[in-house]
Amino acid sequence: MVERPLDGLTVLSLEHAVAAPLCTRQLADLGARVIKIERPDSGDFARGYDRRVHGQSSYFVWLNRGKESLALDLKHPRAAATLAALLAQADVLVQNLAPGAAARMGLDFDSLQARHPRLIVCDISGYGDDPQRPGPYRDKKAYDLLIQSESGFLSVTGTPEAPAKAGASIADIAAGMHAYSAVLAALLQRGRTGQGSRIDVSMLECMTEWMGNPLYYSFEGAEPPPRAGAAHASIYPYGPFRAGDGRTVMLGLQNEREWVGFCREVLRQPELASDERFASNPLRSRHREALRGLIEAAFATLDADEVGRRLDTAQIANAQVRDMHAVWAHPQLQARQRWTTVNTPAGPVPALLPPASQSSFAPRMDAVPALGQHTAALLAELGLSAQDIAALQADGAIRLG
């Protein structure tokens, strides 16, 4: 088998919910051994979020393939020795506990560096956890929707009447993606220097980075972009339009050449291209209500399929508004064979292959673990006897899967 980029590396993760599990799942896809420490009573919070996948949480199934579950009570007096033994073998520690929680257990970078100079520590929190620059929000609880709000995302998302959150956990996803890339960079740096490092990932800062365009759009006190529903706030026409059969077509124009072609080949109104109200994108955006009326009047006599054909002929970007069932059956994903199968405690489920296809290796798509599934094997690997393991279980320090 072709070696994967992270084969032979061990990641220890004190994780829950979305951000840290997304980071470590991607490391597992690249071959890293990911040991996920969970609470013995209920495990990762995300295990209980819903019961949508054969009685399992949709969040947990999505985020935790390829990991080993160690159910260990970190607050138990006998947990420290196990944790120390695991850290001695780890290349990376990822955690998204409450700010300060890792430090109270002696798991902050400064405490670990002397004993484990090659260890990379990635701390993920809502607002950043830097003792030198804590900021007034350091200890505030932070969930995905709250960070969407604090970062300004809600202010530019939704309709003019009301803001709306994203339909997915984008603040958590942003943090997980930035943490993942930062860990890869830290591993490259360690390969050159031999030294580990600390990564401090703030959900707020990740989302603020993603808000770069609306931030600069409102630079130096300029009017922020308006909430425009599913339409683009500053490019027009770019968004949803209703066809005569009641279906919605998404389309987008990016330049004047496309505008001329849209008028001629899609609307069949070539004279509209020279209408002074619509002579540039800023003007089209300013007069969007008038232009919307003209477009939807033209589309009212067509079904969505005919609109799509005309848009394709004119080489205008367009798309269908698909629901989740339609995405499972998306013809492009099917044609590119992007679905595989992963095992879960309740049976196999489909899973999307990692989006960045690699020509040199296949991603590791191992099973989603049951709570504590690997506890006994991991402790035995650390040298504990069956009697030792049974004693830890009887004492409430661990849970066996």
C-alpha positions in Angstrom: 0.0 0.0 0.0 1.2 3.5 -0.8 2.2 5.4 2.3 0.0 8.3 3.3 1.5 11.7 4.2 0.8 11.4 7.9 1.3 7.6 8.4 3.2 7.0 11.6 2.1 10.2 13.3 -0.1 10.1 16.4 -2.6 12.8 17.3 -4.1 12.9 20.8 -7.4 14.8 20.9 -9.4 16.1 23.8 -12.3 17.1 21.6 -16.0 17.6 21.3 -18.7 19.1 19.0 -17.4 20.2 15.6 -14.3 22.3 15.3 -11.6 20.0 16.8 -13.2 16.8 15.5 -13.2 18.2 11.9 -9.6 19.1 12.2 -8.6 15.6 13.5 -10.8 13.7 11.1 -8.9 15.3 8.2 -5.6 14.4 9.8 -6.9 10.8 10.1 -7.9 10.8 6.4 -4.2 11.6 5.7 -3.0 8.6 7.7 -2.5 10.0 11.2 -3.5 7.8 14.1 -6.1 9.8 16.0 -6.8 8.9 19.6 -10.0 10.6 20.7 -10.4 10.9 24.5 -14.1 11.0 25.5 -16.0 11.2 28.8 -16.9 7.7 30.0 -20.5 8.6 30.8 -21.7 10.1 27.5 -18.7 10.7 25.3 -18.4 13.6 22.9 -21.3 16.0 23.2 -22.0 15.5 19.5 -23.0 11.9 20.1 -26.2 13.2 21.6 -27.1 16.0 19.2 -29.6 13.9 17.2 -30.4 10.3 16.1 -30.6 10.7 12.3 -28.1 8.0 11.1 -29.3 4.5 12.1 -29.9 5.9 15.6 -26.6 7.7 15.7 -25.8 11.4 15.6 -25.4 12.9 12.1 -22.7 15.2 13.5 -20.7 12.4 15.1 -20.9 10.2 12.0 -19.7 13.1 9.8 -16.8 14.1 12.0 -15.3 11.0 13.6 -14.4 8.4 11.0 -10.9 6.8 11.3 -10.5 7.5 15.0 -9.9 5.4 18.1 -12.2 6.1 21.1 -10.6 6.1 24.5 -13.2 6.7 27.2 -11.2 8.2 30.1 -12.3 10.5 32.9 -9.7 13.2 32.8 -10.7 14.4 36.3 -10.1 11.0 37.8 -6.9 10.8 39.9 -5.8 7.7 38.0 -6.2 9.3 34.6 -3.0 11.4 34.8 -0.6 8.4 34.3 -2.5 7.2 31.3 -2.6 10.7 29.8 1.2 11.1 30.4 1.9 7.8 28.7 -0.2 8.8 25.7 1.5 12.2 25.4 4.9 10.6 25.4 4.0 8.9 22.1 2.0 11.8 20.6 3.1 14.1 17.8 0.1 16.5 18.1 -2.3 17.4 20.9 -5.5 19.0 19.8 -8.1 20.3 22.3 -11.2 22.5 22.3 -12.0 22.4 26.0 -13.2 25.5 27.7 -10.5 28.2 27.9 -8.1 27.5 30.8 -9.3 23.9 31.3 -6.3 22.3 29.6 -3.9 24.5 31.6 -5.6 23.4 34.9 -4.8 19.8 34.0 -1.2 20.7 33.1 -1.9 20.3 29.4 -1.0 23.7 28.2 2.0 24.1 25.8 4.2 25.8 28.4 3.8 22.9 30.9 4.3 20.2 28.2 7.1 21.7 26.3 9.9 20.7 28.6 8.9 17.1 28.7 7.8 16.9 25.1 9.8 19.4 23.0 8.6 17.9 19.7 4.9 18.1 20.6 2.6 20.4 18.6 -0.3 21.7 20.7 -3.3 23.1 18.9 -5.8 24.9 21.2 -9.2 25.8 19.6 -11.5 28.2 21.5 -14.2 30.8 20.8 -12.2 33.9 21.3 -8.6 32.9 21.6 -6.7 31.6 24.6 -3.5 33.5 24.8 -2.4 34.3 28.4 -0.4 37.3 27.2 -3.3 38.8 25.3 -6.5 37.3 26.7 -8.9 40.0 25.7 -12.2 40.7 27.4 -14.0 37.8 25.7 -11.5 35.0 26.5 -13.7 33.2 29.1 -17.0 33.7 27.3 -18.9 30.7 26.1 -18.8 30.4 22.4 -21.0 28.4 20.1 -21.3 28.4 16.4 -24.3 30.7 16.1 -22.9 33.1 18.6 -19.7 33.5 16.6 -21.7 34.0 13.4 -23.3 36.9 15.3 -20.1 38.4 16.8 -18.2 38.2 13.5 -20.8 40.2 11.6 -22.0 37.3 9.5 -25.6 37.6 10.6 -25.6 41.3 9.8 -25.1 40.6 6.1 -27.0 37.3 5.8 -30.8 36.9 5.5 -33.5 39.2 4.2 -33.9 43.0 4.6 -36.5 42.2 7.2 -34.5 39.8 9.4 -31.0 38.2 9.7 -30.5 34.5 9.2 -27.8 32.1 10.3 -26.0 29.8 7.9 -27.6 26.4 7.4 -24.4 24.6 8.5 -22.0 25.2 11.4 -19.7 27.5 9.4 -17.9 29.1 12.4 -17.0 25.7 13.7 -16.0 24.5 10.2 -13.9 27.6 9.7 -12.0 26.9 13.0 -11.6 23.3 12.1 -10.2 24.0 8.7 -7.8 26.7 9.9 -6.6 24.3 12.7 -6.1 21.5 10.2 -3.9 23.7 7.9 -2.0 25.1 10.9 -1.2 21.6 12.2 0.1 20.6 8.8 2.3 23.8 8.7 3.6 23.1 12.2 4.5 19.5 11.2 6.5 20.9 8.3 8.2 23.4 10.5 9.0 20.7 13.0 10.6 18.6 10.3 13.0 21.5 9.7 13.7 22.6 13.3 13.0 19.5 15.4 10.8 21.6 17.7 7.1 21.6 18.4 5.0 24.7 18.7 1.7 26.0 20.0 -1.2 26.9 17.7 -3.9 29.2 19.1 -7.1 29.0 17.0 -9.9 31.5 17.6 -13.3 30.8 16.1 -14.0 34.6 16.0 -10.8 35.3 14.1 -11.5 32.4 11.7 -14.9 33.8 10.9 -13.6 37.4 10.7 -11.1 36.2 8.1 -14.0 34.8 6.1 -15.8 38.1 6.4 -12.9 39.9 4.6 -15.0 41.0 1.6 -17.9 42.6 3.5 -15.4 44.2 5.9 -13.5 45.9 3.1 -16.8 46.7 1.3 -17.7 48.8 4.3 -14.1 50.2 4.7 -13.7 53.5 6.5 -17.4 53.8 7.4 -18.9 53.0 4.0 -22.4 51.5 4.0 -22.1 47.7 4.7 -23.5 45.3 2.2 -27.3 44.8 2.6 -28.9 41.6 3.5 -30.2 40.3 0.1 -31.6 36.8 0.9 -30.1 34.3 -1.5 -29.1 37.0 -4.0 -25.6 38.6 -4.0 -25.5 41.9 -2.2 -23.4 43.7 -4.7 -23.4 41.7 -8.0 -26.6 41.6 -10.1 -28.2 39.6 -11.5 -26.7 36.9 -9.3 -29.2 34.8 -7.3 -32.5 33.0 -7.5 -35.2 33.7 -10.1 -38.5 31.9 -10.5 -39.4 30.2 -13.7 -42.9 29.8 -15.1 -43.3 26.3 -13.7 -42.7 27.6 -10.2 -39.2 26.2 -9.9 -36.2 28.3 -9.0 -33.1 28.9 -11.2 -29.9 30.2 -9.7 -27.8 32.3 -12.1 -24.9 34.7 -12.0 -23.3 37.3 -14.3 -19.8 38.4 -13.8 -19.0 40.9 -16.6 -20.4 43.0 -19.4 -19.9 40.4 -22.1 -22.1 38.0 -20.1 -24.7 40.8 -19.6 -25.0 41.3 -23.3 -25.3 37.6 -24.0 -27.9 37.2 -21.2 -30.0 39.9 -22.8 -29.7 38.6 -26.3 -29.8 34.8 -25.8 -31.7 34.3 -22.6 -34.1 37.1 -22.2 -34.4 37.5 -26.0 -34.4 41.3 -25.5 -31.0 42.5 -26.9 -32.1 46.2 -26.6 -31.9 45.8 -22.8 -28.1 45.6 -23.0 -28.0 49.3 -23.9 -30.5 50.4 -21.3 -28.7 53.1 -19.3 -30.1 51.9 -16.0 -28.2 48.6 -16.4 -25.0 49.8 -18.1 -22.7 48.5 -15.4 -22.8 46.1 -12.5 -23.1 48.9 -9.9 -26.1 50.3 -11.9 -27.7 46.9 -12.2 -27.3 46.4 -8.5 -28.8 49.8 -7.8 -31.8 49.1 -10.0 -32.1 45.5 -9.1 -35.9 45.6 -8.4 -36.6 47.0 -11.8 -34.3 44.4 -13.4 -35.7 41.6 -11.4 -39.2 42.4 -12.7 -38.0 42.3 -16.3 -36.1 39.0 -15.8 -39.0 37.2 -14.0 -41.5 38.5 -16.6 -39.4 36.9 -19.3 -39.0 33.7 -17.3 -42.7 33.5 -16.6 -43.3 32.1 -20.0 -40.6 29.4 -19.7 -40.1 26.3 -17.5 -36.9 25.9 -15.5 -35.5 23.4 -17.9 -35.8 25.9 -20.9 -34.3 28.7 -18.8 -31.4 26.4 -18.0 -30.9 25.5 -21.6 -30.8 29.1 -22.7 -28.4 30.0 -19.9 -26.1 27.1 -20.9 -26.2 28.2 -24.6 -25.2 31.7 -23.6 -22.5 30.3 -21.3 -24.1 31.9 -18.3 -23.3 30.2 -14.9 -26.4 28.6 -13.5 -27.4 25.9 -11.0 -30.4 24.1 -9.5 -31.5 24.7 -5.9 -31.1 21.1 -4.6 -32.2 19.8 -1.2 -30.2 17.2 0.7 -31.9 14.3 -1.0 -30.9 15.6 -4.4 -27.3 16.2 -3.2 -27.0 12.5 -2.2 -28.0 11.7 -5.8 -26.1 14.5 -7.5 -25.1 13.3 -11.0 -21.7 15.0 -10.8 -20.7 13.3 -7.6 -22.0 10.0 -8.9 -20.1 10.3 -12.2 -16.9 11.2 -10.4 -17.4 8.3 -8.0 -17.0 10.5 -5.0 -19.0 8.4 -2.6 -17.5 5.5 -0.6 -18.7 3.6 2.5 -17.5 3.8 6.1 -18.5 1.5 8.9 -20.3 2.7 12.0 -21.4 0.9 15.2 -24.9 0.7 13.6 -23.7 -0.5 10.2 -22.2 1.0 7.0 -23.1 4.4 5.7 -22.1 6.4 2.6 -19.3 9.0 3.0 -18.0 11.6 0.7 -14.3 11.2 -0.2 -12.1 14.1 0.8 -12.7 16.9 -1.6 -9.0 17.3 -2.6 -8.4 14.2 -4.7 -4.8 13.0 -4.5 -3.2 11.1 -7.3 -0.4 9.6 -5.1 -2.4 7.9 -2.3 -5.9 6.9 -1.2 -7.4 8.6 1.9 -7.9 6.4 5.0 -11.7 6.0 5.5 -11.9 3.8 8.6 -14.8 3.2 10.9 -16.6 5.6 13.1 -15.9 4.4 16.7 -18.3 3.4 19.4 -17.8 5.1 22.8 -14.8 3.5 24.4 -14.4 1.0 21.6 -10.6 1.1 21.8 -10.1 1.7 25.5 -8.9 -1.8 26.4 -6.6 -2.1 23.4 -5.0 1.3 23.9 -4.4 0.6 27.6 -2.9 -2.8 26.9 -0.6 -1.1 24.3 0.6 1.1 27.1 1.5 -1.9 29.2 -1.5 -2.3 31.5 -2.6 -5.8 32.3 -6.1 -7.1 32.1 -6.3 -6.8 35.9 -5.2 -3.2 35.8 -7.8 -2.3 33.1 -10.5 -4.0 35.1 -9.5 -2.1 38.2 -9.7 1.2 36.3 -13.1 0.3 35.0 -14.3 -0.6 38.5 -13.0 2.6 39.8 -14.9 4.6 37.2 -11.8 6.0 35.5 -12.5 4.4 32.1 -15.3 2.8 30.1 -14.8 -0.2 27.9 -16.7 -0.3 24.6 
